[in-house]
């Protein structure tokens, strides 16, 4: 750390540029799988496939064909669905537990 308490440049975490993913999922061809979660949602993305659990239901989207995520390809591609779900569960076992859901105060 520097005298100001901030990390020095040689101690930065590795990063990836996710802009291609946000602009056009078809352009991401690194073969990497990305994982994230928030609120009640969990997701894994290995382009063009995206696994999503919305807290109630699970889906498999093909972002090269359906960028708006309206068509569920889970039954047509059960092996891909199960693989992404398995990879998500493995990733989730390595990170901190999900914080409790926030209760909205009205």
CORPE-V940088 format. One record per helix or strand of 2 or more residues. SS is the DSSP state (H for helix, E for strand). FROM is the first residue (numbers start at 1). TO is the last residue. Records with the same first field share a line. If there is no record, write none. Layout:
SS = FROM-TO ; FROM-TO
This chain:
H = 9-11 ; 19-23 ; 25-27 ; 78-92
E = 34-38 ; 41-46 ; 49-53 ; 58-62
